[in-house]
């Protein structure tokens, strides 16, 4: 169910129309987000928890711009994004608490384009900062997806974990959605005139980043396998 719009939509010149459209990939993404509504923003944040290559920073500003454009509730988007992140965090917390360190690490290694180093980074972060890592870790890419695992393994009190996760996510989501809203007066006329060209540029950048991420991960994993096999031969 769509949440009702709030007074954070601008009353500039009355020219904003809910059916206004933009060209290309950007137009498609904004249209999809508008169709799914605030719930779609929450689902995107939930998915990001288990698939970090889709960063929230790519979704939240779009929600903020839609709020500026009168197509989405600002507060609704923030709440939905925060709840989506919280539910995802509960998932990893439960896995860590139920399976323990070693089995959970093996599960992480089986996820596409993830490996044990992602797990180790979050574990080191939690070991160094304790419960505050849950709060601050929501603002660190990759770490925010896995910081819940050591919290679950260490059986951090669930109420405290949930509170820290909620607050950290709330602050982070508000900042990024707020940026999309604040820059709306600049973004809107730019997209109205150049959305097609910008869409092509965005697609090129996304493709290059995706290729870099995949190739870097595959090369690193292949190197580690070779090093592991070499070590096993030396130990034999």
N, C-alpha and C positions, 0 to 999 in steps of 0.2 A: 504494500500500500504506500502510495506517495505521501510524504509528509507535507503539510501546508507551508507555503512560502511565508517568509517573515519580512520585517521592515528593512532588512539589509539590502534589498534590491534597490537600485538607484532610481530616482525620479528626475532624471536629467531633462529630457525634452519630450518624453512620452513616446519616443520613436521605437522603443524596444518591442518587438513582436515575438511571441513564443514560437512562431513557425519560421523565424528568420533562419536561413541556412548558410552554410559555408561549403566551399568546394573541396574535392579531393579527400585525402586520408584524414585530415583534420576535421573536415565536415562529417565524415563517417563516424569518427571516434566520438565527437561531441553529440552527434545524433544518438549513437548507441548509449552513451552515458545518460542522456536525457530520457531515453526510453526506459532504461533500467531504473532510473531515479536514484534516490539516496541509498536504497537497498543495494543497488549495483555497486556503489562506491564501497559499501561494507564488504560485499563479496570479493571485490578486487583486493582489498586489504587482507582478507582471509586467505585468498589464493597466494598472495605474496609471501605469507608466512611459510608456506610449503614449497614455493617456487620463487626464490629470491631474485633470479634474473629479471623478473617483472617488478621493478622498484616502485614503491609508493610515490616517489617524487615525480613519476611520469603520469600518475593518475590524479593526485590531489589538486594540483594547480588547475587542471581542467574542470574539476568540480567547483573550484572557487570562481572560475570564469563563468560557468553556467549559473552560479548564484548571482553574480553581477548582472548577467544577461537576462535575469528574471526567469530562468528555467529550472532552478533548483533552490531548495532551502539551504542557506549557509549553515545554520545551526544543525539542521537535519543531516547534512553531509558530514559535519564534524563528528556528530554522535554516532552515525552509522559506521564511519571509518574507524572510530575508536573501538566500538563494539566488535567489528570484524577482526581487528588486530588482537583484541582480548580473547576472543574465541579461538583464534589460531594459536595464541600463546598457551591457552589451556591444553590444546592438543599436544604440543611438544612437552609441556610440563607433565602431563599424564603419561606419555611415552617414557620419559626419563624416570619418573617415579616407579613405573611398573616394571621396566626392563633393566634398569641399572645402566652404568656407564658403558661397558664393553658392548653389550648387545645393541644399545641405542646408537653407538658410534658406527657399528656395522650397518645399521639401517640407513643412517645418513649417507654412508659411502655408496649405497645402492641407488640413491636418488640421482636422476640425470643431471650431469654437469655440477655435481657436488662431490666433496670428498671429505676425508677425515680432518683435513686442515681447517675447514670451516667450523667443525665441531670443536677442535682444539683451541681455536681463537676465542670462541665464546666461553669455553671452559676457563681459559687463562684470565679472561676479562672478569668472570664471576669470582674466581679465586682471589684476584687482586682487590676488587672493590666490594665484594660481598653483595648484600641486598641492594645497595645503591646501583650495582651494575644492571639490575633489572630496570631501574628507573632511567638511567642514562643510556643503557643499551638500546632503547627504543629509537634513539636518534642515530645509530650507527648501522649503515648498510651491512647485510649478511649477519652481523652480530645480533641484530634485533630479531632475526628469525630463529636463532639457536640459543639465545641467552636463557630461554625458558627451560632448556634441557638440564643444565647443571643445577638450576633452581629446583627442578623436580627430583633429580638424583639426590640432592642434599636435603630433600623434604622441607624446603622453605615453607613456612605456614601459608596455606593457600589464600587466606584472606589478605595477608600482607602482600603476597605476590600479586594478587589481583589488583590491589589498590595501587601498587607501584607501577604495574603495567598499564593500568587505566590512565593514571596521571601522566606518565611519560608519553603514552600514545596520544593523549588529548592535547598536550602541548605541541608535539611534533605535527600532528594533523592540522591543528589550528594555524600554525605558522605557514604550512604549505598551501592550505586552502585559502588562507588570508592573503597570501601573495598573489594567487590567481585572481582573487576578488579585487585587491588593491590596484593591480595593473590592468584591470578590465577596461578603463577608459583609453588605455594605449593599445591593448590587444584587439579590442572590437573593431575599430576602423581599419587597423592593419589587416585583420583577417578578411574583412569585407572586401578589401581591394586585392589582396595578394594571397588568399588562402590556398589557391591552386598551386602557385609556385612554392609557397612555404611547405605545403604538403609533400611535394616532390623532394624538397631538401630534407625534410624530416625523415622520410622513408629511406633516403640514402644514408643519413646518419645512423638511423636505427639498424639498417642492414650491416653497416661497417662495424658498429659496436657489437652486434650479435655475432658476426664472424670472428671479431677479435676475441670475444669472451669464449666462444666455443673452441677456437683453435688453441688459445692459451691454456684452457683447461685440459684439452685432449693431449697437448704436448707435455704438460706438466705431469699428467697421470701416466703417460707412456714412459717418461723419464723415470718416474718413481718405480714403475714396474721393472724397468731394466736394472735400476739400482738394487731393487729387492732381489731379483733373480741372480744378479752378480754376487750379492752378499750370501745368498743361499749356496751358490757354487763354491764360494770360498770356505764356507763353514762345513761343507760336505767332506 
